[in-house]
C-alpha cells in the first residue's frame, strides 16, 4: 500500500468547494490509481479525523494548442470526502 502522502496530492480550494465546507465535505486531488478505501485511510491518518464517505471523479486532460504545437494536460482524479458529524480539518479553517 502506498504512503498516505502519495495518495493525497493537494487540496482543491475554489468557491464551490469552500461552500461544501459547511456540510463537512472536503475536496482533494488524489492519485489516479487510488481507490476509495485508500483515500479514506490516507485522510484519516494524515488529518486524524473519521471519514463517513468518499466520492471520486476522473477527469481527462484538455487538449491545448500554441500555434502549430499541440499538447495535452494531465489526466487527474478528484475526491470529495465527507466527514462524520463534528469532525473538522484544521487546514481548511478560516476559508
N, C-alpha and C positions, 0 to 999 in steps of 0.2 A: 504494500500500500504506500502511495506517495506521501511525502510530508504535507501537513496541512497548509503550510505557506506556499506550496507548489500548486495546490488545488485552487485557492483563492488568489486571483491575480490583483484585483483592485476593487474598491467600492465605486459604484456609479452614482454620482450626485448631480441630479437635474431637477428642474421644477416638479416634474411628475413624481420622481422618486422621493423628494422631500415631502410631498403630500401624503405619501404612503407611510411615513414615519409615525403618524398619529395612530394608525391602526396596527402598529407593531411589525411592519413589513420593511425589510432592508434589501437593497439590490446590490449585487456584486457581479463583476466579470469573473468567470471561472474558466478553468482548463476545459478544452473541448471534449476531452475524454473522461471527464469527471462524471460520476453517477450521482444521483440524489443522495444516496447513503454516504458517499464520500464527502459531499458538500456539507451535509448535516454534521458529520463527525468533525470536519475541519472547523466549522463555525463554533461548535460547542467547545472545542479545545482551545482555539485562539482567543475567543472573547469570554468564555466561561458563562455561557447562557444556555437555556434549554430551548431547542428548536421544535416547533409544532409541525411545520410542513415546509417543503421546498418545491417550488415550481421552476422549471427550466425552459429556456427558449434558445434555439440555434439560429444564428444569423449568417447569411452568405455575404462575403465581402463584395463591395461595389466595384465595378469596373471604372477606371479613371483614365483620361487621356490628357496628354500635354503635347500638343502638336501632332506629330506622326507617331509618337511613342505611346504605347498603351500599357497599362498596368492594372493591378487588382489589389484592393485592400485585403487584409487577412480575414478569414472566417473566424467567428467568435461565438461564445456561449454566455448567456446571461442567466443568473439565478435570482429569484425573488424568494427570500427566506422570511417566513412568518414565525415569530417567537411566541412562547407561552405568555399568558396574561401576567403583567407585572414585570416582565423582563425587558431590559434596555441595553443597547450597545453604546458605551460612552463615546466612541469615536464620532458618532453622528449627532451628539447633543449640541444644541446651540445653533442648529441649521434651520 
